[in-house]
Each structure stands twice: as structure tokens, then as C-alpha cells.
């Protein structure tokens, strides 16, 4: 049995591709880079994580946060925290 070090990954489990650039919102990788990550050498992975990905992520147009019922009830997401009736057109 061989002892192998875990493969470094920039993944932060925010897996969604920004449509304009084709890069992941969370890690900055392209779909092709994500698919080939295991085949890259450690040097290539290190280079991407240190030199390429941080600037890509910084340039991504942020995805608007989804407003959930829970965030509305907390007072976030543009709601006032109170539940509105479907026919309430006052706001």
C-alpha cells in the first residue's frame, strides 16, 4: 500500500459556472480544468492555485444571492421580515 498525499484543490463547494467567463464562482476553474484536475501534475495545480485562480475569481461578476424565505424572515434579502399576503399590493 502506498502513502499518497491528498490532492490540493481550490474547491470551496460553491460549484456554479459564471456564464460570461465560463469559470466557477467558487474556485475560478473552467469546466475543462475541473474535469482534468486529477490528471494535472502537482506543479500545474500549484501554479493555477497561486497564480491564475485568485485573479479569475476577483474578476467574476458576483452572482446575486438567492432570497430565501428564511433570509426574508431574518430581515435580509430585501424583505421587511413580515409575511405578505398574496393579494397585498401595498408594498
MARKOLZA-520783 format. One line per 3 residues: number of its first residue (from 1); their letters; for each residue z, y, x of N, C-alpha, C, CB. Coordinates in steps of 0.1 Angstrom, whole numbers. Glycine has a CB too. Layout:
! MARKOLZA-520783
NUM> A> Z:Y:X:Z:Y:X:Z:Y:X:Z:Y:X ~ ...
END
This chain:
! MARKOLZA-520783
1> XXX> 0:-12:8:0:0:0:0:12:9:12:0:-10 ~ -9:22:6:-10:34:14:-2:45:8:-24:38:16 ~ 4:53:16:11:66:11:1:77:11:23:69:20
4> XXX> -3:82:0:-12:93:-1:-5:105:-7:-25:89:-8 ~ -8:116:-1:-2:129:-6:-9:132:-20:-3:140:4 ~ -1:138:-29:-7:143:-41:-18:153:-38:3:148:-51
7> XXX> -28:153:-47:-39:163:-45:-35:176:-51:-52:157:-52 ~ -37:187:-43:-33:200:-47:-43:204:-58:-34:210:-35 ~ -38:211:-68:-46:216:-79:-42:230:-83:-46:206:-91
10> XXX> -51:239:-87:-47:252:-92:-45:252:-107:-58:262:-89 ~ -46:240:-113:-45:239:-128:-31:243:-132:-48:225:-133 ~ -30:252:-142:-18:256:-148:-17:253:-163:-16:272:-147
13> XXX> -26:243:-167:-26:238:-181:-30:249:-191:-13:232:-184 ~ -38:258:-187:-44:268:-196:-59:265:-196:-40:283:-193 ~ -63:255:-202:-76:250:-200:-86:255:-211:-77:235:-200
16> XXX> -93:266:-207:-103:272:-216:-113:279:-208:-96:281:-227 ~ -125:278:-211:-136:284:-202:-140:297:-208:-148:275:-202 ~ -140:308:-200:-144:321:-204:-159:321:-205:-139:332:-194
19> XXX> -165:324:-216:-179:322:-219:-188:330:-210:-182:325:-233 ~ -185:342:-206:-194:351:-198:-195:345:-184:-189:365:-197 ~ -184:342:-177:-185:338:-163:-186:322:-162:-172:342:-156
22> XXX> -181:315:-172:-181:300:-170:-169:295:-162:-193:296:-164 ~ -159:304:-160:-147:300:-153:-135:298:-162:-144:310:-142 ~ -126:289:-158:-114:286:-166:-105:298:-165:-107:274:-161
25> XXX> -99:302:-177:-90:313:-178:-77:310:-169:-85:315:-192 ~ -73:298:-169:-61:294:-162:-62:293:-147:-55:282:-167 ~ -72:286:-142:-73:284:-127:-85:290:-121:-74:269:-125
28> XXX> -95:295:-128:-107:301:-122:-118:292:-118:-102:309:-111 ~ -116:279:-120:-127:270:-116:-138:269:-126:-121:256:-113 ~ -150:265:-121:-161:263:-130:-159:248:-136:-175:265:-123
31> XXX> -167:245:-146:-167:231:-151:-171:221:-140:-176:230:-163 ~ -181:225:-132:-185:216:-121:-174:214:-111:-198:221:-115 ~ -167:225:-108:-156:224:-98:-145:215:-103:-151:238:-94
34> XXX> -142:217:-116:-131:209:-122:-135:194:-122:-129:214:-137 ~ -147:191:-125:-152:177:-126:-152:171:-112:-166:176:-132 ~ -155:179:-101:-157:173:-88:-144:175:-79:-168:180:-81
37> XXX> -133:180:-85:-121:184:-77:-116:172:-69:-111:189:-87 ~ -116:160:-74:-111:149:-67:-119:145:-56:-109:137:-77 ~ -132:148:-56:-141:144:-45:-142:155:-34:-155:142:-51
40> XXX> -137:167:-37:-136:177:-26:-127:173:-15:-133:191:-32 ~ -130:177:-3:-120:175:8:-108:184:6:-128:177:22 ~ -97:180:13:-86:189:12:-89:203:17:-74:183:20
43> XXX> -97:204:27:-101:217:33:-109:226:22:-110:216:45 ~ -118:219:15:-125:227:5:-116:231:-6:-137:218:-1 ~ -107:222:-11:-98:226:-21:-89:237:-17:-89:213:-25
46> XXX> -84:237:-4:-75:247:1:-83:261:1:-70:244:15 ~ -95:260:6:-103:272:7:-105:278:-7:-117:269:13 ~ -109:270:-17:-111:275:-30:-98:281:-36:-116:264:-40
49> XXX> -87:274:-34:-74:279:-40:-69:292:-33:-64:269:-39 ~ -72:294:-20:-67:305:-13:-77:317:-13:-64:301:1 ~ -90:314:-13:-100:325:-11:-108:328:-23:-109:321:0
52> XXX> -111:319:-31:-121:321:-42:-114:323:-56:-130:310:-43 ~ -105:314:-59:-100:314:-73:-91:326:-77:-92:301:-75 ~ -83:331:-68:-75:342:-72:-83:354:-76:-65:346:-61
55> XXX> -94:357:-69:-102:368:-73:-110:366:-85:-112:372:-61 ~ -114:353:-88:-121:350:-100:-112:352:-112:-126:335:-100 ~ -100:347:-111:-90:348:-122:-87:363:-125:-77:341:-119
58> XXX> -86:371:-115:-83:385:-116:-95:392:-124:-81:392:-103 ~ -107:387:-122:-118:394:-128:-121:389:-143:-131:391:-120 ~ -115:378:-147:-118:373:-160:-113:382:-171:-111:359:-162
61> XXX> -121:384:-181:-118:392:-193:-107:383:-200:-130:395:-202 ~ -96:389:-202:-85:382:-208:-88:378:-222:-72:390:-208 ~ -85:366:-225:-87:360:-239:-76:366:-248:-87:345:-239
64> XXX> -80:371:-260:-70:376:-269:-60:366:-273:-76:383:-281 ~ -48:369:-273:-37:359:-277:-39:356:-292:-23:364:-274 ~ -37:344:-296:-38:340:-309:-25:344:-316:-40:325:-310
67> XXX> -26:350:-328:-15:354:-335:-11:342:-344:-17:367:-344 ~ 1:337:-342:6:326:-350:16:330:-360:12:315:-340 ~ 19:322:-369:29:325:-379:43:328:-373:30:314:-390
70> XXX> 46:320:-363:58:321:-356:59:335:-348:60:310:-346 ~ 48:339:-342:49:352:-335:50:363:-345:36:354:-326 ~ 43:362:-356:44:372:-367:59:373:-372:35:370:-378
73> XXX> 65:362:-374:79:362:-379:88:368:-368:83:348:-382 ~ 85:366:-355:93:372:-344:91:387:-343:90:366:-331 ~ 80:392:-350:77:406:-349:66:409:-339:89:414:-345
76> XXX> 60:399:-333:49:401:-324:36:399:-330:50:392:-311 ~ 25:402:-324:12:399:-329:7:408:-340:12:385:-333 ~ 11:420:-340:6:429:-350:11:429:-364:-9:427:-351
79> XXX> 21:420:-366:27:419:-380:40:427:-380:29:405:-384 ~ 46:428:-391:59:435:-392:70:425:-394:59:446:-403 ~ 67:412:-393:77:402:-394:80:398:-408:90:408:-388
82> XXX> 75:405:-418:78:401:-432:65:394:-437:82:412:-441 ~ 67:384:-445:56:377:-451:50:385:-462:61:363:-456 ~ 37:386:-461:29:393:-472:24:384:-482:18:401:-466
85> XXX> 24:388:-494:18:381:-505:3:382:-503:22:386:-519 ~ -5:372:-507:-19:371:-506:-26:384:-513:-25:359:-512 ~ -20:388:-524:-26:399:-531:-20:413:-527:-24:397:-546
88> XXX> -12:413:-517:-6:426:-512:-16:433:-504:7:423:-504 ~ -21:444:-509:-32:452:-502:-26:465:-497:-44:454:-511 ~ -13:466:-497:-7:479:-493:-7:482:-478:7:479:-498
91> X> -9:471:-470:-9:473:-456:-22:469:-450:2:466:-449
END
